[in-house]
Amino acid sequence: MPGPVLRLLKPFMTGAAYGCGAPITQESRVGAWPIQSGGMNRSGIARRSVLGAALAAVGAAVAGCGRSDGKDGKPEAAKKKRAWRHIHLADAWDGAYVAMAAPARDDVWALGMRGGKDGGTGARLFLDRFDGDTWTSGPLPGDLKADAGFTLHASDSKNVWLAESRPEAATRVHRWDGTKWHLLPETPAAPATTTAPGKGGKLVTAGPEAGWLMLGDTVAHWDGSAWHTPDLDFVPAGLAISAALGSGGDPGVWVAGVRDLDCAEGECYPQPASAVWRKGRWQALDTPEFRFDDPVPPEASAGLDTVVADDAKRGLWAVGRHDFNHGEVDDEPESEEILLQGDGKTWRKRRIPRLRHAIDATTTTPDGRGGLLLDHEHHFTADGDVHKVAWPAEIDGPPDYKVDPRFGQQMEWNVSCLLPGTHTVLAAGAVLISGGDDPDMPSRPMIARFDGAR
């Protein structure tokens, strides 16, 4: 399989949701949200001076480190209108939030992992829930394994799904009915995957009798009594669900990814693919193609990494990459980011100004105003401009921990989504502190808020 195709199939964790978001406080319903820090049922409000975070990429989910004085050319948060703000910090430097869902602006679920390295010995899971006023510690299914990947999705407070993906084991799905968790019947077998601890697959649900779960190279459908795997003629990378784009009382569901991966018998040119769920099966949508001019560079490929629904504007967005295997020819064309906008039936290409690095589709989220957060660093507005999004203000490090002054704080962005009925995007992950030679950086679970230009 060509190198670029492997990148296109890279697993991303997302909190795609009917309603998906993060904590809200009494102040935050419409106005400014204070930082909430500390244990459950406490609301110690902390105000920090806003500092920039000049960050270099470190892996897919951890955005890198650097000094926070803006000298590397990246904007300081204090000087930018578009910036993330911390709104919730867990009470200890021992983990990260790995999944999040919110069926309403006053009903938020955040799954976290504490202790242990990468889900290893000593790691434990916790579930925080916010009701619009107070954080509480919520119950979890009793047999979850910390070395799994997790995804949360909710259509309402009595229909919250938690998918648990473990390497070389069947994915398990648990459903909260408003009172307790239930384990759904075993999901169909799927090809073994190397899922990093905490990083889940794709999952959407419309109620107790309707769910879609990405399993390897297929999407399984739950009909209320059993799982089925309807035919899908491409490899999926993202799922989206929209009540606003549904029909007959049923929501709309879409899948996006890449087709034509079988290159065993010669050259091939993988292309974006998408489909919509209709009458119990996937129906292919015409999806724009992307091709380099001749001579085509080696191992060229184009595909979609994610698809997200914008209920506020009754539309869809799909993000991907058109790339090739660099370094094999002298005269190389420019790689390009793919951005498609759709109405649920058709797609059109949108032009993106050239970015400094590839989009991290983990945090692609509609902004509720007709624009899109391409990722946690780039805001594509309704008028087609791209603006840099500044990092949250730095926070105090853990007590008695010697922070390396050469490095700023790092941010781990694991999931983001639009808070239903608002123009607020929320992201969950962790703040990380560098101690220089210490390979185990302290990590504090965090949730941040982005409101676009204010």
C-alpha positions, 0 to 999 in steps of 0.5 A: 500500500502506498505511503500516502494511503497509509497516512489517509487511513491513519486512525483519528479519535473523534467525538462526532456527535448529535450533540457533542461538547464540553463543560458549561458553567453558570456563567457560560450558558451564553456569556464568558465561562470561568475556568473550573479547577479542582475536584468534583462539586467544586468551582474554584474560579482561577484567572490567569494572564493570557500567554502565547504558546509557540508550539512545534508538532509532536505526533498527531495528537500532541502539539509540540513545545516551544517558548511562549514569547512569540519569537518564533513567529507564532501569535501570542494569545493575548494579541489575538481575538481567535484563541482557545480558553481553558474552561475546566482543569481536572484536579491533578496532573495525572491524565487526560480526557480522551473522549467527550459527548454532549447531547445538550448544552447543559449535559456534557460527558467527558471520559478521562484516563489517569495514571499509568503510561499509555494505558498500562499498569496503574491506569484507571478511567474516570467519567466526569459529567456536567449538568450546566451548574455542577461537575459530578463523577459519573458511573462507568461500566464495571469491566472497561479496560484502560488499554483500550481506545474509547469513543463517546456519543449521545443523542440525549441524556438517556441514550449515551454510547461508549465504544471500547476498542481493544487491539485484536479483540471485538469492539464492545459497545455500552449504552447508558439509558439514563439510569445504568449502563448496558452492554450491547451484543458483541460487534462483528469481527473486524481486522485487527487494528493497532489502536493507541490507548485512549484513541477510539474509532468512529461512532454515531447514534440516533437512539437505542435502536439506531447506531453506526460504528466504524470497524476496520474497513467497514461500518456496522449498523445496530438496528435495536436487536443486532449488528449488521455490516451492510456493503460499503465499497470503500475504506471509511475514515469518518462518520457524521450524523445530522438531525437537521439533514434527516428526513421522515423523522430519521437523522441523516448519516454519512460516511467518508473515506478513500476508494481504490486501494488495491494496487497489487497489480499496478499503478492506482490513484486512490480517490475520495469517497462518500455515501449516505445511509438510506433505506437500510443501506449505504448509497454512494454519493458523487464525490469530487476527484483530485489529480495532479497534472502529468507527469503524476508524481509517484504513489499519488493518492487523495482521500477524506480523513473525516466528515462532520455535520453542521446542523446550524447551517444544514450542511456537511464538511469533509476534510482530507489530503491530496498527496504523494511520496515525496523525494522521488522526483526533482520536479514535485507538484504542491500537495494540497488539503482537501475541503468539501462542502455539501448539502447531504446529497452533493459536494463542492470543492472549497479552496483553502489558502495554503497552510504551514502543515497538514490538517489534523482532522482529529479536531475538525468541527463546524463553528456554528456560523457557517465556517469550520475549525479545520483543526485546533490551529486553523479557523476557516470562516464563512467568507473563505478566510483562514485565521490562526487560532492561538493556544490557551493561556499557560497555567501553573505547573504541578507543585514541586516540579521543575519545569524546563524553561527552554520549553513552553507547555504542550497541548494534547488535543484529543476531541472537539465538537460544537456545543449544540445551539451555540457558536462555541467549539469545545476541545478536550485533552490535556496540558503537558509540562516539560521537565527537559530530561524527564520523559514522563511529562506531567499531564493535566486533563483539560477542556477548552473553549473557542468562540471564533472572533469576539 
